[in-house]
Amino acid sequence: MQFAKDSFFLALQQRLAGLNPARTVTINSATVPAVLVTENLPPSSEEPQPNTFYIEWGNAAVIGGHAGNAALMSLECVISYYTLGTVQSMVDRGRVMGQLDGELLGICQPTNTEKYDYTQSPSADLGTSVFWNQPTFEEATTSGVEDNTLAYQGRAVRRAMYEQAYQDGRVERRAGLIVFFFSEVTLL
């Protein structure tokens, strides 16, 4: 499953670098395209940064059908981001949110990528693909949101990174999608 997660994340990060090279974030003194996976961040990391896409993984399941001895798997994914705008008065928050929405749609196209093993250098092509559906956007909300769960596909996904209600005027969005891949574990 980790190979699918890594392949999806790195595909989105590389696509953002091509789509908007200026959309970067600095993490641990390294500047990278502004797509991050929350489970890969140190527990002591600072609060989420504005204008950055945060990937959080949800439930995984084996779904009907398989190719040969490999199980077809699904993995829930939520991508969260927020903006404070680009001017002190924050009057452009909606416009910036629209830009972020457009970038997310752009980096999710095409809806597939090759699956690689990034635990070795150079990375190894595993011979299958990772694919996903189009993001489902939740209504944009302003800071102070009481509910920190996202209902997606009938399930509640805990929103750990937004546990506290922010009062800084941010506009935030969450988008859900399902990632599909063939398991590396063979079925007997």
NORNORHU-V992392 format. One record per residue. N is the residue number from 1. RES is the residue in one small letter. OMEGA is omega in whole degrees, 0 to 359 (* if undefined). Layout:
BEGIN
n:res:omega
N:RES:OMEGA
N:RES:OMEGA
END
This chain:
BEGIN
n:res:omega
1:m:182
2:q:179
3:f:178
4:a:178
5:k:181
6:d:182
7:s:178
8:f:181
9:f:183
10:l:175
11:a:180
12:l:180
13:q:179
14:q:178
15:r:177
16:l:178
17:a:178
18:g:183
19:l:181
20:n:182
21:p:180
22:a:181
23:r:182
24:t:178
25:v:178
26:t:179
27:i:180
28:n:178
29:s:177
30:a:178
31:t:184
32:v:173
33:p:190
34:a:171
35:v:183
36:l:175
37:v:185
38:t:182
39:e:179
40:n:180
41:l:177
42:p:179
43:p:181
44:s:183
45:s:182
46:e:181
47:e:180
48:p:181
49:q:180
50:p:174
51:n:181
52:t:179
53:f:179
54:y:179
55:i:174
56:e:182
57:w:179
58:g:183
59:n:174
60:a:180
61:a:170
62:v:180
63:i:184
64:g:179
65:g:176
66:h:178
67:a:181
68:g:181
69:n:182
70:a:178
71:a:172
72:l:184
73:m:171
74:s:181
75:l:179
76:e:182
77:c:173
78:v:178
79:i:183
80:s:176
81:y:178
82:y:177
83:t:171
84:l:185
85:g:182
86:t:179
87:v:185
88:q:181
89:s:179
90:m:183
91:v:180
92:d:182
93:r:180
94:g:179
95:r:179
96:v:177
97:m:176
98:g:177
99:q:179
100:l:177
101:d:179
102:g:178
103:e:178
104:l:177
105:l:181
106:g:182
107:i:177
108:c:179
109:q:351
110:p:186
111:t:177
112:n:174
113:t:176
114:e:178
115:k:182
116:y:171
117:d:182
118:y:178
119:t:178
120:q:180
121:s:359
122:p:180
123:s:183
124:a:176
125:d:182
126:l:173
127:g:175
128:t:181
129:s:169
130:v:179
131:f:186
132:w:176
133:n:177
134:q:178
135:p:172
136:t:185
137:f:172
138:e:178
139:e:178
140:a:180
141:t:176
142:t:184
143:s:182
144:g:180
145:v:182
146:e:186
147:d:180
148:n:174
149:t:177
150:l:177
151:a:180
152:y:181
153:q:177
154:g:181
155:r:176
156:a:179
157:v:182
158:r:182
159:r:185
160:a:185
161:m:179
162:y:183
163:e:179
164:q:177
165:a:181
166:y:180
167:q:186
168:d:178
169:g:182
170:r:169
171:v:184
172:e:179
173:r:172
174:r:178
175:a:180
176:g:173
177:l:178
178:i:177
179:v:180
180:f:180
181:f:174
182:f:182
183:s:174
184:e:179
185:v:181
186:t:177
187:l:179
188:l:*
END
